[in-house]
Amino acid sequence: MNVLHIDSSILGENSASRALTARIVARLRRDNPGAAVTYRDLAAEELPHFSARSLQGQANEAERNARTLAEFRQRTRW
């Protein structure tokens, strides 16, 4: 089982959704010990959709975005 755990709330430790997803992933890990979990915090490390730098392929934005998209596709089997 592959799990892509994504948090995006800017509320950090005060986020109800972060607490909920952490509990869900903990239960998935308990029930599926071999599960591969990848964690992404989009509030801490933003993925800009379109910026001048990403369109020009500068500052590693384009590479990072492509890598994250490939990771998502791999985990979701698209």
MOPAC internal coordinates of N, CA, C and O (Angstrom, degrees):
PM7 1SCF
backbone

  N    0.0000 0     0.00 0     0.00 0    0    0    0
  C    1.4513 1     0.00 0     0.00 0    1    0    0
  C    1.5197 1   108.26 1     0.00 0    2    1    0
  O    1.2310 1   120.67 1   -47.31 1    3    2    1
  N    1.3152 1   116.33 1   132.69 1    3    2    1
  C    1.4585 1   123.04 1   174.82 1    5    3    2
  C    1.5209 1   109.18 1  -108.22 1    6    5    3
  O    1.2310 1   120.55 1   -47.10 1    7    6    5
  N    1.3209 1   116.55 1   132.90 1    7    6    5
  C    1.4644 1   122.11 1   179.73 1    9    7    6
  C    1.5197 1   108.43 1  -125.75 1   10    9    7
  O    1.2310 1   120.68 1   -53.24 1   11   10    9
  N    1.3120 1   116.30 1   126.76 1   11   10    9
  C    1.4532 1   121.62 1   172.89 1   13   11   10
  C    1.5171 1   106.65 1  -107.94 1   14   13   11
  O    1.2310 1   120.75 1   -75.21 1   15   14   13
  N    1.3316 1   116.16 1   104.79 1   15   14   13
  C    1.4661 1   123.56 1  -176.90 1   17   15   14
  C    1.5216 1   107.63 1   -93.81 1   18   17   15
  O    1.2310 1   120.78 1   -65.99 1   19   18   17
  N    1.3314 1   116.12 1   114.01 1   19   18   17
  C    1.4566 1   121.36 1  -177.75 1   21   19   18
  C    1.5188 1   109.60 1  -117.03 1   22   21   19
  O    1.2310 1   120.97 1   -55.03 1   23   22   21
  N    1.3322 1   115.75 1   124.97 1   23   22   21
  C    1.4618 1   122.02 1   170.79 1   25   23   22
  C    1.5185 1   107.34 1  -111.49 1   26   25   23
  O    1.2310 1   120.88 1   -35.39 1   27   26   25
  N    1.3398 1   115.91 1   144.61 1   27   26   25
  C    1.4658 1   118.48 1   179.55 1   29   27   26
  C    1.5264 1   112.90 1  -141.45 1   30   29   27
  O    1.2310 1   120.05 1   178.34 1   31   30   29
  N    1.3025 1   117.51 1    -1.66 1   31   30   29
  C    1.4590 1   120.04 1  -178.76 1   33   31   30
  C    1.5235 1   111.29 1   -68.52 1   34   33   31
  O    1.2310 1   120.51 1   -44.59 1   35   34   33
  N    1.3238 1   116.63 1   135.41 1   35   34   33
  C    1.4555 1   121.61 1   178.05 1   37   35   34
  C    1.5248 1   112.04 1   -81.93 1   38   37   35
  O    1.2310 1   120.17 1   178.70 1   39   38   37
  N    1.3278 1   117.27 1    -1.30 1   39   38   37
  C    1.4597 1   121.33 1  -176.91 1   41   39   38
  C    1.5291 1   113.57 1   -82.19 1   42   41   39
  O    1.2310 1   120.17 1   174.60 1   43   42   41
  N    1.3143 1   117.29 1    -5.40 1   43   42   41
  C    1.4679 1   120.52 1   177.47 1   45   43   42
  C    1.5090 1   113.01 1    56.52 1   46   45   43
  O    1.2310 1   120.66 1    51.58 1   47   46   45
  N    1.3247 1   116.34 1  -128.42 1   47   46   45
  C    1.4663 1   122.22 1  -177.55 1   49   47   46
  C    1.5328 1   113.05 1   -63.78 1   50   49   47
  O    1.2310 1   119.93 1   163.33 1   51   50   49
  N    1.3208 1   117.75 1   -16.67 1   51   50   49
  C    1.4607 1   121.54 1   179.86 1   53   51   50
  C    1.5264 1   112.75 1   -91.35 1   54   53   51
  O    1.2310 1   120.08 1  -173.64 1   55   54   53
  N    1.2971 1   117.46 1     6.36 1   55   54   53
  C    1.4649 1   122.30 1  -176.01 1   57   55   54
  C    1.5209 1   111.87 1   -85.56 1   58   57   55
  O    1.2310 1   120.58 1   -55.45 1   59   58   57
  N    1.3111 1   116.50 1   124.55 1   59   58   57
  C    1.4667 1   121.15 1   176.29 1   61   59   58
  C    1.5236 1   110.28 1   -70.23 1   62   61   59
  O    1.2310 1   119.98 1   143.09 1   63   62   61
  N    1.3352 1   117.64 1   -36.91 1   63   62   61
  C    1.4599 1   119.63 1  -178.71 1   65   63   62
  C    1.5239 1   111.60 1   -68.34 1   66   65   63
  O    1.2310 1   119.71 1   145.03 1   67   66   65
  N    1.3271 1   118.16 1   -34.97 1   67   66   65
  C    1.4642 1   120.42 1   176.87 1   69   67   66
  C    1.5235 1   110.50 1   -65.22 1   70   69   67
  O    1.2310 1   120.38 1   138.46 1   71   70   69
  N    1.3097 1   116.87 1   -41.54 1   71   70   69
  C    1.4671 1   120.31 1   178.16 1   73   71   70
  C    1.5240 1   110.51 1   -63.60 1   74   73   71
  O    1.2310 1   120.88 1   138.52 1   75   74   73
  N    1.3242 1   115.93 1   -41.48 1   75   74   73
  C    1.4654 1   120.57 1  -179.72 1   77   75   74
  C    1.5278 1   111.23 1   -65.21 1   78   77   75
  O    1.2310 1   120.02 1   132.04 1   79   78   77
  N    1.3395 1   117.57 1   -47.96 1   79   78   77
  C    1.4633 1   119.01 1  -178.75 1   81   79   78
  C    1.5248 1   111.24 1   -65.73 1   82   81   79
  O    1.2310 1   119.85 1   145.63 1   83   82   81
  N    1.3236 1   117.88 1   -34.37 1   83   82   81
  C    1.4680 1   120.42 1   177.36 1   85   83   82
  C    1.5317 1   110.24 1   -62.72 1   86   85   83
  O    1.2310 1   120.42 1   138.72 1   87   86   85
  N    1.3230 1   116.81 1   -41.28 1   87   86   85
  C    1.4709 1   120.34 1   178.85 1   89   87   86
  C    1.5250 1   111.18 1   -66.96 1   90   89   87
  O    1.2310 1   120.62 1   139.71 1   91   90   89
  N    1.3267 1   116.41 1   -40.29 1   91   90   89
  C    1.4673 1   120.30 1   179.49 1   93   91   90
  C    1.5267 1   110.22 1   -63.09 1   94   93   91
  O    1.2310 1   120.57 1   133.14 1   95   94   93
  N    1.3265 1   116.52 1   -46.86 1   95   94   93
  C    1.4658 1   120.29 1  -179.24 1   97   95   94
  C    1.5258 1   110.71 1   -65.62 1   98   97   95
  O    1.2310 1   119.84 1   141.32 1   99   98   97
  N    1.3166 1   117.92 1   -38.68 1   99   98   97
  C    1.4668 1   120.74 1   177.49 1  101   99   98
  C    1.5288 1   110.22 1   -60.70 1  102  101   99
  O    1.2310 1   120.43 1   138.80 1  103  102  101
  N    1.3109 1   116.78 1   -41.20 1  103  102  101
  C    1.4664 1   120.26 1   179.66 1  105  103  102
  C    1.5391 1   110.49 1   -68.57 1  106  105  103
  O    1.2310 1   120.50 1   138.36 1  107  106  105
  N    1.3390 1   116.65 1   -41.64 1  107  106  105
  C    1.4642 1   119.83 1   176.76 1  109  107  106
  C    1.5223 1   111.29 1   -59.33 1  110  109  107
  O    1.2310 1   120.81 1   137.19 1  111  110  109
  N    1.3310 1   116.05 1   -42.81 1  111  110  109
  C    1.4699 1   119.96 1   178.35 1  113  111  110
  C    1.5226 1   111.16 1   -64.54 1  114  113  111
  O    1.2310 1   120.66 1   139.91 1  115  114  113
  N    1.3180 1   116.34 1   -40.09 1  115  114  113
  C    1.4675 1   119.89 1   179.51 1  117  115  114
  C    1.5279 1   110.47 1   -63.48 1  118  117  115
  O    1.2310 1   120.73 1   135.68 1  119  118  117
  N    1.3307 1   116.20 1   -44.32 1  119  118  117
  C    1.4635 1   121.17 1  -177.18 1  121  119  118
  C    1.5267 1   113.23 1   -79.58 1  122  121  119
  O    1.2310 1   120.26 1   160.93 1  123  122  121
  N    1.3245 1   117.10 1   -19.07 1  123  122  121
  C    1.4673 1   122.85 1  -178.69 1  125  123  122
  C    1.5210 1   108.76 1  -135.23 1  126  125  123
  O    1.2310 1   119.56 1  -101.59 1  127  126  125
  N    1.3306 1   118.44 1    78.41 1  127  126  125
  C    1.4620 1   121.57 1  -173.99 1  129  127  126
  C    1.5234 1   114.35 1   -56.45 1  130  129  127
  O    1.2310 1   119.42 1   153.49 1  131  130  129
  N    1.3146 1   118.70 1   -26.51 1  131  130  129
  C    1.4595 1   121.52 1  -179.47 1  133  131  130
  C    1.5185 1   114.01 1   -88.77 1  134  133  131
  O    1.2310 1   120.18 1  -174.32 1  135  134  133
  N    1.3221 1   117.26 1     5.68 1  135  134  133
  C    1.4691 1   120.26 1  -177.05 1  137  135  134
  C    1.5254 1   111.06 1   -63.34 1  138  137  135
  O    1.2310 1   121.16 1   -43.04 1  139  138  137
  N    1.3201 1   115.38 1   136.96 1  139  138  137
  C    1.4653 1   121.76 1   175.56 1  141  139  138
  C    1.5227 1   107.27 1   -96.57 1  142  141  139
  O    1.2310 1   120.63 1   -63.53 1  143  142  141
  N    1.3325 1   116.40 1   116.47 1  143  142  141
  C    1.4591 1   121.50 1  -176.80 1  145  143  142
  C    1.5241 1   109.35 1  -111.27 1  146  145  143
  O    1.2310 1   121.40 1   -53.42 1  147  146  145
  N    1.3273 1   114.94 1   126.58 1  147  146  145
  C    1.4616 1   121.84 1   173.60 1  149  147  146
  C    1.5166 1   106.79 1  -112.31 1  150  149  147
  O    1.2310 1   120.54 1   -49.99 1  151  150  149
  N    1.3172 1   116.56 1   130.01 1  151  150  149
  C    1.4649 1   121.22 1  -177.17 1  153  151  150
  C    1.5211 1   110.20 1  -111.26 1  154  153  151
  O    1.2310 1   120.71 1   -45.67 1  155  154  153
  N    1.3235 1   116.24 1   134.33 1  155  154  153
  C    1.4611 1   122.70 1   175.18 1  157  155  154
  C    1.5251 1   108.64 1  -131.97 1  158  157  155
  O    1.2310 1   121.09 1   -48.16 1  159  158  157
  N    1.3286 1   115.52 1   131.84 1  159  158  157
  C    1.4603 1   122.22 1   176.38 1  161  159  158
  C    1.5280 1   107.10 1  -112.92 1  162  161  159
  O    1.2310 1   120.89 1   -79.85 1  163  162  161
  N    1.3176 1   115.91 1   100.15 1  163  162  161
  C    1.4633 1   120.59 1  -175.19 1  165  163  162
  C    1.5219 1   112.95 1   -76.10 1  166  165  163
  O    1.2310 1   119.80 1   167.72 1  167  166  165
  N    1.3215 1   117.99 1   -12.28 1  167  166  165
  C    1.4631 1   119.85 1   173.69 1  169  167  166
  C    1.5298 1   109.39 1   -79.23 1  170  169  167
  O    1.2310 1   120.60 1   145.68 1  171  170  169
  N    1.3282 1   116.45 1   -34.32 1  171  170  169
  C    1.4614 1   121.01 1  -179.51 1  173  171  170
  C    1.5233 1   111.53 1   -82.06 1  174  173  171
  O    1.2310 1   120.51 1   144.53 1  175  174  173
  N    1.3273 1   116.62 1   -35.47 1  175  174  173
  C    1.4636 1   121.19 1  -179.45 1  177  175  174
  C    1.5219 1   108.18 1  -132.93 1  178  177  175
  O    1.2310 1   121.28 1   -87.60 1  179  178  177
  N    1.3095 1   115.16 1    92.40 1  179  178  177
  C    1.4632 1   121.17 1  -176.29 1  181  179  178
  C    1.5189 1   111.79 1   -67.18 1  182  181  179
  O    1.2310 1   121.57 1   -29.90 1  183  182  181
  N    1.3206 1   114.60 1   150.10 1  183  182  181
  C    1.4556 1   121.47 1   172.34 1  185  183  182
  C    1.5278 1   107.39 1  -116.36 1  186  185  183
  O    1.2310 1   120.13 1   -83.82 1  187  186  185
  N    1.3159 1   117.35 1    96.18 1  187  186  185
  C    1.4678 1   118.72 1  -179.28 1  189  187  186
  C    1.5226 1   110.65 1   -66.05 1  190  189  187
  O    1.2310 1   120.70 1   -42.16 1  191  190  189
  N    1.3133 1   116.26 1   137.84 1  191  190  189
  C    1.4593 1   120.28 1   179.77 1  193  191  190
  C    1.5192 1   110.21 1   -72.50 1  194  193  191
  O    1.2310 1   120.82 1   122.68 1  195  194  193
  N    1.2969 1   116.04 1   -57.32 1  195  194  193
  C    1.4553 1   120.89 1   179.40 1  197  195  194
  C    1.5158 1   108.72 1  -138.11 1  198  197  195
  O    1.2310 1   121.30 1   -55.60 1  199  198  197
  N    1.2831 1   115.12 1   124.40 1  199  198  197
  C    1.4493 1   120.44 1   173.20 1  201  199  198
  C    1.5158 1   106.39 1  -141.77 1  202  201  199
  O    1.2310 1   120.74 1   -17.16 1  203  202  201
  N    1.2987 1   116.19 1   162.84 1  203  202  201
  C    1.4584 1   119.25 1   178.87 1  205  203  202
  C    1.5212 1   110.28 1   -58.56 1  206  205  203
  O    1.2310 1   120.41 1   139.35 1  207  206  205
  N    1.3422 1   116.82 1   -40.65 1  207  206  205
  C    1.4663 1   119.95 1  -178.87 1  209  207  206
  C    1.5230 1   111.78 1   -66.82 1  210  209  207
  O    1.2310 1   120.07 1   138.77 1  211  210  209
  N    1.3405 1   117.47 1   -41.23 1  211  210  209
  C    1.4608 1   117.98 1  -178.50 1  213  211  210
  C    1.5215 1   111.23 1   -70.47 1  214  213  211
  O    1.2310 1   120.02 1   144.72 1  215  214  213
  N    1.3305 1   117.56 1   -35.28 1  215  214  213
  C    1.4594 1   119.87 1   178.18 1  217  215  214
  C    1.5223 1   111.43 1   -69.51 1  218  217  215
  O    1.2310 1   120.21 1   151.24 1  219  218  217
  N    1.2999 1   117.20 1   -28.76 1  219  218  217
  C    1.4601 1   121.25 1   178.82 1  221  219  218
  C    1.5265 1   111.78 1   -90.00 1  222  221  219
  O    1.2310 1   120.28 1   174.46 1  223  222  221
  N    1.3336 1   117.07 1    -5.54 1  223  222  221
  C    1.4522 1   121.06 1   179.76 1  225  223  222
  C    1.5175 1   113.18 1    75.07 1  226  225  223
  O    1.2310 1   120.17 1  -154.78 1  227  226  225
  N    1.3124 1   117.28 1    25.22 1  227  226  225
  C    1.4556 1   121.26 1  -177.75 1  229  227  226
  C    1.5176 1   111.80 1   -97.42 1  230  229  227
  O    1.2310 1   121.54 1   -16.28 1  231  230  229
  N    1.3223 1   114.66 1   163.72 1  231  230  229
  C    1.4684 1   124.09 1   170.67 1  233  231  230
  C    1.5211 1   113.24 1    56.33 1  234  233  231
  O    1.2310 1   120.17 1  -152.48 1  235  234  233
  N    1.3065 1   117.28 1    27.52 1  235  234  233
  C    1.4666 1   123.34 1   176.62 1  237  235  234
  C    1.5267 1   114.04 1    63.39 1  238  237  235
  O    1.2310 1   119.32 1  -175.95 1  239  238  237
  N    1.3310 1   118.90 1     4.05 1  239  238  237
  C    1.4673 1   120.10 1   179.57 1  241  239  238
  C    1.5143 1   111.27 1   -63.12 1  242  241  239
  O    1.2310 1   120.40 1   132.74 1  243  242  241
  N    1.3280 1   116.84 1   -47.26 1  243  242  241
  C    1.4624 1   120.17 1  -178.34 1  245  243  242
  C    1.5251 1   110.48 1   -61.95 1  246  245  243
  O    1.2310 1   120.36 1   137.14 1  247  246  245
  N    1.3223 1   116.92 1   -42.86 1  247  246  245
  C    1.4654 1   121.19 1   179.80 1  249  247  246
  C    1.5266 1   110.88 1   -64.63 1  250  249  247
  O    1.2310 1   120.48 1   134.82 1  251  250  249
  N    1.3185 1   116.68 1   -45.18 1  251  250  249
  C    1.4661 1   120.46 1  -179.59 1  253  251  250
  C    1.5232 1   110.58 1   -63.77 1  254  253  251
  O    1.2310 1   120.24 1   137.64 1  255  254  253
  N    1.3318 1   117.14 1   -42.36 1  255  254  253
  C    1.4642 1   120.57 1   179.27 1  257  255  254
  C    1.5277 1   110.91 1   -63.71 1  258  257  255
  O    1.2310 1   120.37 1   136.88 1  259  258  257
  N    1.3393 1   116.89 1   -43.12 1  259  258  257
  C    1.4643 1   120.74 1   179.10 1  261  259  258
  C    1.5219 1   110.58 1   -64.04 1  262  261  259
  O    1.2310 1   120.10 1   139.02 1  263  262  261
  N    1.3257 1   117.42 1   -40.98 1  263  262  261
  C    1.4628 1   122.12 1   179.35 1  265  263  262
  C    1.5293 1   110.52 1   -63.62 1  266  265  263
  O    1.2310 1   120.50 1   137.72 1  267  266  265
  N    1.3307 1   116.66 1   -42.28 1  267  266  265
  C    1.4638 1   120.39 1  -179.74 1  269  267  266
  C    1.5214 1   111.14 1   -67.92 1  270  269  267
  O    1.2310 1   120.22 1   140.23 1  271  270  269
  N    1.3308 1   117.18 1   -39.77 1  271  270  269
  C    1.4580 1   120.44 1   177.33 1  273  271  270
  C    1.5258 1   110.61 1   -63.47 1  274  273  271
  O    1.2310 1   120.18 1   137.45 1  275  274  273
  N    1.3245 1   117.27 1   -42.55 1  275  274  273
  C    1.4681 1   120.78 1   178.31 1  277  275  274
  C    1.5233 1   110.21 1   -62.41 1  278  277  275
  O    1.2310 1   120.52 1   139.88 1  279  278  277
  N    1.3216 1   116.61 1   -40.12 1  279  278  277
  C    1.4634 1   121.15 1   178.30 1  281  279  278
  C    1.5265 1   110.47 1   -62.57 1  282  281  279
  O    1.2310 1   120.55 1   135.30 1  283  282  281
  N    1.3272 1   116.56 1   -44.70 1  283  282  281
  C    1.4572 1   120.95 1   178.83 1  285  283  282
  C    1.5351 1   110.68 1   -60.78 1  286  285  283
  O    1.2310 1   121.12 1   133.59 1  287  286  285
  N    1.3248 1   115.47 1   -46.41 1  287  286  285
  C    1.4651 1   119.04 1  -179.98 1  289  287  286
  C    1.5275 1   111.60 1   -62.58 1  290  289  287
  O    1.2310 1   120.37 1   140.89 1  291  290  289
  N    1.3165 1   116.90 1   -39.11 1  291  290  289
  C    1.4625 1   120.33 1   178.97 1  293  291  290
  C    1.5250 1   110.80 1   -64.50 1  294  293  291
  O    1.2310 1   120.87 1   136.32 1  295  294  293
  N    1.3185 1   115.94 1   -43.68 1  295  294  293
  C    1.4703 1   119.94 1  -176.73 1  297  295  294
  C    1.5259 1   111.53 1   -71.96 1  298  297  295
  O    1.2310 1   119.81 1   151.36 1  299  298  297
  N    1.3231 1   117.96 1   -28.64 1  299  298  297
  C    1.4549 1   120.19 1  -176.92 1  301  299  298
  C    1.5322 1   112.03 1  -102.01 1  302  301  299
  O    1.2310 1   120.86 1   177.01 1  303  302  301
  N    1.3259 1   115.97 1    -2.99 1  303  302  301
  C    1.4658 1   122.83 1   179.04 1  305  303  302
  C    1.5196 1   112.54 1    58.19 1  306  305  303
  O    1.2310 1   120.60 1  -132.58 1  307  306  305
  N    1.3140 1   116.46 1    47.42 1  307  306  305
  C    1.4673 1   121.77 1   176.08 1  309  307  306
  C    1.4747 1   110.08 1   -85.76 1  310  309  307
  O    1.2310 1   120.10 1   180.00 1  311  310  309

